Amino acid sequence: MLVNSLSLCYHNKLILAPMVRVGTLPMRLLALDYGADIVYCEELIDLKMLKCKRVVNEVLSTVDFVAPDDRVVFRTCARERNQVVFQLGTSDAERALAVARLVENDVAGIDVNMGCPKEYSTKGGMGAALLSDPDKIEKILSTLVQGTSRPVTCKIRILPSLEDTLSLVKRIEKTGIAAIAVHGRKREERPQHPVSCETIKAIAETLSIPVIANGGSHDHIQGYLDIEDFRRATAASSVMVARAAMWNPSIFLKAGLRPLEEVMQKYIRYAVQYDNHYTNTKYCLCQMLREQLESPQGRLLHAAQSSREICEAFGLGALYEESSREQDARRAELLAGTPEEARELGDDSSGVIKMAVKFDRRAYPPQITPKMCLLEWCRREKLAQPVYETVQRPQDRLFGSVVTVAEQKYQSTLWDKSKKLAEQAAAIVCLRSRGLPEGRLGDESPSLHKRKREAPDQDPGDPCTQDPALAGELCKKSLVALGNGEESLSEGR
C-alpha cells in the first residue's frame, strides 16, 4: 500500500478553518479566490459519511457524497481538489479509516477533529473528548497514517497544563501525521478568553512537524497583516483562520479586505452555481452581515425562503435565472444520450394520470402545501393516505414521483431537483384532476391553517430547516451565540 503518497505542504500556509454550517463548498471556493492556500470542510461525522454513496454530478461538475435520504452531505469539485482537507469527527479507528478511503480520491488531506468542546461532539466520544484518551488518539491517527494515501492531520485544544499538552503532542507526532493544528484555548474556554500564544509557541518549538496556529480571530486577527503577526507570536508554521474569515473571507487577501457587498455577491454566485441549499447560503450570509441584519437588505435576507429570493434580495435575480437555464440545458444534454426507457418513472406508466406541473412555493401561503391538502381530503373522504413512489434519475439526479390515491396513480411529467418538490408536484396533479383545491393563495381551506407546515423542499439534516422561520432566526441568534461563546460553530473556529 502507498502510504501518504500525495503530500500537502503545511509550511507557511493561510488556512480556512473547519466551521460547522460555514465550511461548505461556496465558502471554501471563495476563500481560495481570496488567497487561502488550504481550506477545511466542516466537521463531518463518520457514521453519517459511512451511509453515503459517492455520486458524480455531471450537471454541476461536482462529486457528491449523498445520504440515503438523498441529502448531499459533502460536495466538492475539481477547483479545490488539491487544497481541500476533509475534517472527520470520529471516535473509532476502523470507522475513521473507512471514511478516509471513501473520500481520499477527492480530497487533498484527512483531518481528525480532536478539539470541539460541544456536547454534540463530545457525547459520542469525539472532538475534545479524545483529549482525555491518548491511547485512542494514537490508534486512530496511526491507523489513518498507515491506511490512507493522503496526509493525515489533527486539530486539538490545549490541556490544563503545559506539561500535559507537550506530552500529548509528542505522542501525536510519533503516529506519523503530517501536521497538527492547535487552538490555543482549553476545552472549557470560549472566544472571550485570551488565546495562549505562549502554549502554541512551546508546542511549535517542541515538535518537528508543522504546527498550525488557530484561535486568533478574537484578539489578534482583524486584517491580512495580523495573520503574520499571529504566526510570529506563536512561532507556528502556518495560521488557520476561522471567524475572521467567516465574517469576511477576503481576510486572506494581501491587498486588504474587500467591501462586504462585493464579497457577499461573489459568495452568492458560487452558491447558485453549485446549487447550495438556500438555508445554508442564508446562514453564511447572515454571519457576514452581522450588525447589519436590521438593515433593509438584512430584512430581505431574513425573509428569503429560497435561493431565488436570496438572489433577488441582493439584486442578482438575473443571475439565478441564467444559472437555472444553464443547468436545465445541461440536464437536457445529458438526457439526449439516454435511452427513452430510462427516462420513464417506473416500469409501467399505463393508467397513470399525467400533467406537466411543478410546485412553486411562492404561490402558496406559508402554512399550506398541496400534499397537506390532499392528505386532508383523503381523511375527510375516509380514504387511505396517499402513497408516494419517488425515484431519482441517475443521469441528472432529478426526482420524479407517482402518488396513488384510491387506486389511481398521478404523476407530473416534469422532474425536479428534490424528492419533496417532486412529491408536491404529484399531489398537485391528483388535486387538479379531481377538481380539488390545492391550497394556492386565494383558494386554501381555512382548516389547514391549524396544521403544522410541511417543508416542501427543505434539507431534513439542516438545523435551519426544522421550522419555516428558523433559518432567519438563526441568522440573528447565531450572532448572539458567537458573542457569548461561539455556540454556532464547531471547535476553534
N, C-alpha and C positions, 0 to 999 in steps of 0.2 A: 504493500500500500504506500502511496505517496503521502507523506505527512507534511502539511503546510507548504505544499509545492508552489503556491502562488502567494507571495507575501505582499502585505500592505504596509508601507512605511509609516511609522507613527512618530517620527522625529520632526520637530519644527512644523507642526500642523495646526490649522484652525479647524475646530471640530464642532458640528452641531450636536448638542446633547440629545439623548433619548428623552422624549417627553410624551406622556400619555395624552392621546387625542390631538396632539400637535405635530408629532413627527411622522405624519403621513406623506404620501408622495409629493403633493404640491409644495409643501413646506420644504422638503428635502431638496427638490429641484431649485426652488427659489434661493435657498442658502448656497447651493453650488454656484448659481449665477452670480451671486454677490461676493464670492471669494472663498467660501468654505472649502477645505481640502477633503474632509471626510464628513459624512452625515450618518447619524444613527437613526434607525426607525424606533418607534415607540416600543416599549417592552411588550412582547407577545408571549403568552403562556404556553408551555409545552403541550399540555393536554388539549388545548384548543387547536394548536397547529397540527397535532397528530391526526386530527379528524379531517384535515383539509386535503383537497386534491389540487395538484398543480395544473393550471389551465393556461394555455397560450391564447391571449385575447387578441385576435387578428384585427378587430375593429379599432382598438385603442393602441395596438402595438405594445402591449404590456404582457407581463407574466403575472397571473393572479393565483393566489392560494385561497381556494374557495371552500367554505364550511358546508356541511350537509344541508343547511338551510339556505344555501346559495348566497350567503353574505361573503363579500370579499374581506378576508382577514388581513392579508398583506398583498400589496400591489407594488410592482417595481417595473423599471424599463431600462433600455439599453443605455440611456444617458447617464445613469448613476451606477451602472454595473460594476465599475472598478473603484467606487468610492463609498458605497453604502455598506454599513455594518448592521447585521441583524442582531438586535438585543433580545435575549431569551430569558424568560422567567421560568426557573426550574428548581427542583429540589432532589432530582434523581438523575444519576449519571447516564443511565441507559436511555431514558426518555430524551435527555438533552442531546445525546448523540444521534438519536433517530431524527430529531428535528433538524439538526445540523446537516445531516445527509440529505434531508428533504429539500433544503434551500441552498446548499452550498454552491450549486452551479449558477445561481442567480445573484449572489452577493459577494462582496469582497472580504468580509470578515464575520466572525461569530463572537458575540459578547455575552457574558452571563451577568445578569443584574444581581449584585450582592449588597446593595445599599438601600433599596427602597424601604422606608420605615412604615409605610401604610399597612393597615390591617389586611386589606385585600391581598397583599403580597405575603406578609409575614405569617398569616394564619395557615398558609399552605406550606410553611417551612421554606419559603423563597425569600428573595430580597435580603433585607438586613438580618433576618432570622438565621441566615447561613453564617453570619459573622461569629456566632457562638458555637459553630460546629466546624472547626478547621479540617477535621478528617473528611467530612462530606465535601467541603470546598476542594480539597486536594483530589478526591476521587472524581468529582465532576470535571474539573479542569484537565486532569491527566487523561481521562477518557476522551475528552474532546480533542486535545492536542494530538493524541495518538490515532484518533479515528476519523478526522476530517482533513480535507485538503486545503482548508482556509485557516489563516492566522486566528488564534483564539485570544481573547482578552477578557478582563472582568472589570467591574466597576464597584468600588467599595466605599464605605464611610469609615471614618477613623474610630478607634476604640477608646475607652475611657482613659487609658494610659498610653504614653508614647512607647513604653517598653513592649506592651502587648501588641500595639499596632505594628511595630517593626518586626516583632516575632512572626506575626501573621503574614505580612507581605513577603518576608523571606521564604516562608513555606510556599506561598503562592508562586513566587518566581521560580522555584525549583520544579514546578509542574511543566515548565517549558512554554508558558504563554508569551505572546509577542509584546504585550504592553499591559499596563494597569492604570485605570482611571481612578482618581481619588477625590471624593467630595470631602472637603476639609471641615466637616462638621460631624458630631456624634449622632448616633441613631435618634436620640430624643430631641435634637436641636432642629430649628427651623430657620428660614432665611433671615429673620431679625437678629439671630445670634451671629456674632462675628465668625467669619471663616478662619480657620487656623492655617495661615500660610506657613508658619513655622513647622507644623507637623508634616505638611506636604513636602516642604523642603528637606526635612530629615529623611523622609522616605526616598526622595529623589537622590539624595546623597548616599543612601544605603544600597540601592538597587542598581543593577547594570542594565536592566531593560528600561525602555521609555516609560516615564511617568507622566500622565495627563492630568493637569490640574483642573478642578471643577469646583464651582460654588462661589464664584466671584461676582455674580451679577448684582447682588445687593449692595456690596460695599466698594467694589473696585471697578466694574466694567460698565461704563456709560458710552464709550466710543471705541473706535478701532485701536487707537494708541494705548488705551487702557488694557487691552488684551496682552500686549507685550509687557507692560508694567507688571501685570499679574503673573505672567510667566517668569519674569526675573525675580519677583518676590518669592516665588515658590521653588525656583531652580528647576522647574519642570521642563520636560522636552516639548510638550505641546499644551494647548489650552482648549478645554471643552466649555462652550457657552450655551446656557440654557435660556433663562427668562429674558435676558437682554436680547437674545436672538428671536425669541417668540414675540416680543414687543415690536421689534423692527429687524428683520433678517439682514438688512443692509449693514448691520453692525460689523460684518466681515469685510466690508468694502474699504480698501485702503484710502480712497478719496474722501471717505466720510459718509455719514448717514444720508440716505435719500429721503425726500419728502414722503410722508406716510401714505398720502393718496396714491402716489406712483407705486409704492410697494404693494399696497392692497390690490390695486388693479392688476399688477403682474401675478399676484397670488391667485386672483380670481381666474385669470386666463389659464393658468395651469389646472386649477380645479375643474374648469369646464372641459378643457382638452382631455383630461384623464377621468372624467365622469366621477369626480369625488362626491360622496354623499353630501347633500346640502347641509345636514346638521353639523357635520364635521367642518365644512367650509365656514359655516356661520360661527361656530365656536372659535375657530382660529382668528377670524376677522374681529370678533369681539375682544380677543386678547390684545390685538393691535390697537383698537380704538381706545380701550381703557377708559380714561376720564371723559372721552368724547361720546360715550354711549348715549348721553342725553341730547346730543346734537340732532338736528333734523335727519342727517344721514344715519346716525346711530339708531334713531327710532324706526327708520325704514328697514334697517337691517334686523332690528328686533322683531319686526312684524313679518319678515320674509318667511315663507313656508315652502320654498322650492328654490332650486338653482336659478331658475328663470327670474324669480322675484329678487334674488340677491343681485343678479346681474343688472336688473332694472334699477335697483337702489343705487348702484354705482355708475349709472349711465352706460352700461355695457349690454343692453338688450340686444343690439345688433350682433354682438359677438356670440351671444348664446344661440341666436337663430342660425348664424353661419356655421357654428360648430355642430349644431344638430343636423343641418343639411349635409355637412361633410360626413358625419358618422352614418347617417341614413344611406348616403351614396356608397359608402364603404360596405355596409351590410348588403346592399343590393348587388354590388360587385361580387361579394362572396357567394351570394345566393345564386348568381348566374351560373356558377360552375357546379351547383348542387343538383343531384338527380331530383326530379319532381316529387318522387315518392317520399324523399327525405324531408320535404318541406311541410308535409301534412301532419296534423296533430292526431296521433292515434292511428290504428290500422284501418279502421272503418269509419268514415265520416258520413255514411248514408243515414238519412233520417235526422241529421243534426241541423237545427235552425241556425243560420249564419247571418251576420251583419258585419259591416266594416265600421267598427266603432272603437273609440278609445276613451278612457276615463280622464277627465280634466278636473283636477282638484278645485280650480278656481270657479267652476260652475256650480259648486255645491257649498252649502253652509258648513262651518267648521265641525258641527256635531253630526253631520249626515253623510252616509255613503250608500251607493246602490246595494252593496252586499247587506247592509243593515236593513234597507227597505225590503229586499227580497226575503230575508230571514223573518222579518216581522209579518209579512204577508203569509208566508208558509205556516207560521204559528197560528194566525187568525183562521186560516183555512184548515187547520189541523192536518197539515201535510208533513211528511218527513223533512228534516232540514236539508237545504241544498247541499249537494256533494260536488266538490270541485276536483277535477283531474287536471293537474298542471304539469307541463313538461318544459324543458329547456332545449332549444335547438342548438346543437353543438357548433355549427359553423359560424354563428354570430352571437351566441349566448343570449338570445332573446327568449321570452317566455310566451307560451300560449296556454289557454285554459278552456276547458269544457265544463259547464255546470249542468248537473242533472236535477230536474225538478219535476215531480210527478211523472217519472219515467220518460221524460222528454229531455233531450240534450240541446244545449245552446252554446254557441261559440262566436267570438269575434275573429274575423279573418286577419286582423291586424295584430302582429306580435308586439310585445312590449318589453321594456328593459328590466322589469322586476316581476316577481311572482305575484305580489299583491296587486299591482296595476292590472296584470292580465286577468286576475280573478274578478276585479271590479268591472272590467270590460265585458266579461262573460255574463255577469249579473245584469248589466245594462241590456244586453241582447235579450235575456229572458224577460225582463220587465217590459221592454218596448214591444216585444212580440205579443205579450198578454195585455197590452194597453194599461199597464200599471204605472203609478207614479214612481219615479226613480230617485226622488229626493233633491232634484235640481232646485236652484234658487227660485222660489215662487210656487213650487208645487209639492214641497215636502210635507209629510204628515206631522202635525204638532206632537203626536205621541212619541215620536222618535227622539225628540229633543231631550227626553229624560234618560235616554240610554247613553252609555259611555261611548265616546267617539272611537271609532276604529281607525287606526293609522294606515292609510291605503298604500303608501309607498315608502314607509319608513324602515330603517335598518333595525331589526329587533335586538341586535347586540350593542347598539349605541345608547349610552345612558341619556342622551339628549332626546331620544325618540319615544320615551315611555309616556309622554304627555304632550299634547299639541303645543303647549306654551312653554314646555320645559327647556327647549333649546334656547329660546330667548331669555328665560330666567337664568339659565346657566351663564349666559353672557355676562350678566350683572353679578351673580353670586360668585362666580369664579374669581372675579377681581377682588372681592372682599376676602375670599379664602386665601388668595395669593398674599394679600397684605397681612393675614393672620397666621400664615404658616404654610403656604403653598399647597393647600389641600387638593387643588385641582390637577396637580402634576405629579408624575412619578418621581422617584428619588433623584435628588441632585439638581434638579432642573430649574 
